[in-house]
Amino acid sequence: MAKNYRYQNSIKMLACLSILDLYLSYISVIYGGVAFLWRRAIAAYVDITQGSSDGRCLCMSLNLSDASKIKLITVYFPCSDASINYVNELSSCLGFLKSVIYTGEKVTVLGDMNFACDESHKGFRLCCDMFNPLCIFSCDALCSSADRVTYHGSSLAHSSFTDHFLCPTVFVS
């Protein structure tokens, strides 16, 4: 029986960050689209803010009990390749993010980014250009799980770690 690696590891990463006390998860839908899942008990605290026209990004606001908000954005970035089409599609996603993220906000970007968070990947470098000035960084180091696989393809026996959390440094300090 195939495991749902992406879902299992998104829960592990949420547990590592302990931002939402496991009441919220996200999913990326195969062949495009994203969604948030939450328990009915917190529905009154959730506002869906905006979604990108291509279905790759969805922004919501979680209203906390102290009247503050955390903006959560789930993404499903295009598959990384060397084409100009990849750069254009990723730039479209980053343009959406730029339109909904404001300096000083509590923001977490999470989802299937289709690249590893290191300088060898063009997608990561493009994201850093946008996120670094906002002090939003990868939280992958906080995940202590020995199983750092978020995607496993049985047909090609390929595994990767392409689902990530990016958040302000104040969340992790």
VMD Tcl script that draws the C-alpha trace (Angstrom):
set ca {
  {0.00 0.00 0.00}
  {1.43 3.38 -1.00}
  {2.07 5.86 1.77}
  {0.96 9.43 1.46}
  {4.42 10.84 2.18}
  {3.48 14.44 1.48}
  {0.63 14.45 4.01}
  {2.57 12.55 6.67}
  {5.56 14.85 6.45}
  {3.48 18.03 6.35}
  {2.08 16.91 9.71}
  {5.62 16.16 10.97}
  {6.77 19.61 9.89}
  {3.78 21.28 11.54}
  {4.60 19.39 14.72}
  {8.20 20.54 14.52}
  {7.16 24.16 14.20}
  {4.29 23.79 16.68}
  {2.76 26.95 15.21}
  {-0.74 25.59 14.82}
  {-0.90 22.79 17.36}
  {-1.79 20.32 14.57}
  {-5.19 21.88 13.92}
  {-4.34 22.81 10.36}
  {-2.76 21.07 7.42}
  {-2.31 21.82 3.76}
  {-2.37 19.73 0.65}
  {-1.17 20.21 -2.86}
  {-3.36 18.48 -5.36}
  {-1.64 16.34 -7.97}
  {-1.69 18.11 -11.37}
  {-2.33 21.51 -9.87}
  {-4.14 23.32 -7.13}
  {-3.81 23.75 -3.41}
  {-6.08 23.57 -0.39}
  {-6.11 24.08 3.35}
  {-7.78 21.64 5.70}
  {-8.82 22.65 9.20}
  {-10.90 21.32 12.04}
  {-14.39 22.68 12.48}
  {-13.40 23.93 15.95}
  {-11.20 26.66 14.44}
  {-13.42 27.57 11.47}
  {-14.46 30.85 13.11}
  {-10.78 31.90 13.23}
  {-10.04 31.23 9.56}
  {-10.45 33.71 6.71}
  {-9.60 32.76 3.13}
  {-8.01 35.92 1.80}
  {-7.15 35.32 -1.84}
  {-6.14 32.67 -4.35}
  {-4.00 32.98 -7.44}
  {-5.81 32.72 -10.76}
  {-3.82 29.62 -11.78}
  {-4.69 27.74 -8.57}
  {-1.05 27.41 -7.47}
  {-1.27 29.68 -4.41}
  {-3.87 30.20 -1.70}
  {-3.68 32.76 1.11}
  {-5.59 32.59 4.38}
  {-5.48 34.39 7.67}
  {-5.61 32.64 11.03}
  {-7.00 34.97 13.69}
  {-5.39 34.21 17.04}
  {-6.98 34.66 20.45}
  {-4.80 37.70 21.23}
  {-6.31 39.57 18.23}
  {-3.15 39.07 16.16}
  {-3.14 37.25 12.84}
  {-0.88 34.83 11.06}
  {-1.09 34.83 7.29}
  {-0.64 31.34 5.84}
  {0.04 30.78 2.18}
  {0.12 27.36 0.60}
  {1.87 26.94 -2.74}
  {2.30 24.38 -5.48}
  {5.20 25.70 -7.53}
  {5.89 24.41 -11.06}
  {8.32 21.52 -11.55}
  {11.85 22.80 -11.82}
  {13.59 22.71 -15.18}
  {15.96 24.88 -17.23}
  {13.28 26.44 -19.46}
  {12.20 30.07 -19.57}
  {8.65 28.76 -19.09}
  {9.64 27.54 -15.59}
  {11.03 30.97 -14.69}
  {7.84 32.64 -16.00}
  {5.51 30.28 -14.08}
  {7.49 30.60 -10.86}
  {7.68 34.38 -11.30}
  {3.89 34.43 -11.60}
  {3.62 32.59 -8.25}
  {6.14 34.94 -6.65}
  {4.21 37.92 -8.04}
  {1.09 36.65 -6.28}
  {3.03 36.22 -3.03}
  {4.44 39.71 -3.34}
  {0.91 41.07 -3.73}
  {-0.34 39.48 -0.48}
  {2.71 39.70 1.83}
  {3.46 42.98 3.55}
  {6.58 43.92 5.50}
  {6.22 43.16 9.20}
  {3.38 40.64 8.85}
  {3.48 37.25 10.50}
  {3.58 35.05 7.41}
  {4.25 31.39 6.79}
  {4.61 30.05 3.25}
  {4.24 26.29 3.01}
  {3.73 23.69 0.36}
  {5.21 21.81 -2.55}
  {7.95 24.03 -3.91}
  {9.37 21.37 -6.22}
  {12.97 22.21 -5.30}
  {15.35 21.63 -2.42}
  {16.12 24.69 -0.29}
  {19.73 25.19 -1.35}
  {21.59 27.53 -3.66}
  {21.99 24.89 -6.39}
  {18.32 25.25 -7.35}
  {17.16 28.16 -9.49}
  {13.72 28.17 -7.86}
  {15.24 28.56 -4.41}
  {17.46 31.43 -5.57}
  {14.46 33.22 -7.11}
  {12.49 32.80 -3.88}
  {15.39 34.09 -1.78}
  {15.46 37.28 -3.85}
  {11.90 37.95 -2.71}
  {11.85 36.44 0.80}
  {15.22 37.54 2.22}
  {14.29 41.26 2.42}
  {11.15 40.19 4.34}
  {13.27 38.07 6.73}
  {11.39 34.93 5.66}
  {13.57 31.82 5.63}
  {13.33 28.04 5.33}
  {12.52 26.16 8.54}
  {13.63 22.76 7.23}
  {16.37 22.52 9.86}
  {13.70 22.43 12.58}
  {12.32 19.15 11.29}
  {14.13 16.52 13.31}
  {12.55 13.56 11.53}
  {15.03 11.03 10.19}
  {12.64 10.47 7.25}
  {13.10 13.73 5.35}
  {11.11 12.55 2.34}
  {7.99 14.42 1.26}
  {7.64 12.82 -2.17}
  {8.17 9.24 -3.23}
  {7.54 8.00 -6.76}
  {7.36 4.21 -6.88}
  {7.62 3.89 -10.66}
  {11.03 5.61 -10.79}
  {12.06 4.77 -7.22}
  {12.70 8.47 -6.65}
  {12.32 10.30 -3.35}
  {12.82 13.96 -2.55}
  {12.30 16.66 0.05}
  {10.32 19.31 -1.85}
  {7.69 20.41 0.67}
  {8.92 23.26 2.84}
  {7.94 25.85 5.44}
  {9.25 29.37 5.10}
  {8.58 31.77 7.95}
  {9.98 34.87 9.63}
  {12.97 34.40 11.90}
  {10.89 35.66 14.85}
  {8.78 32.48 14.66}
  {11.76 30.19 15.15}
  {13.80 32.14 17.68}
}
mol new
graphics top color blue
foreach p $ca { graphics top sphere $p radius 0.5 }
foreach p [lrange $ca 0 end-1] q [lrange $ca 1 end] { graphics top cylinder $p $q radius 0.2 }
display resetview
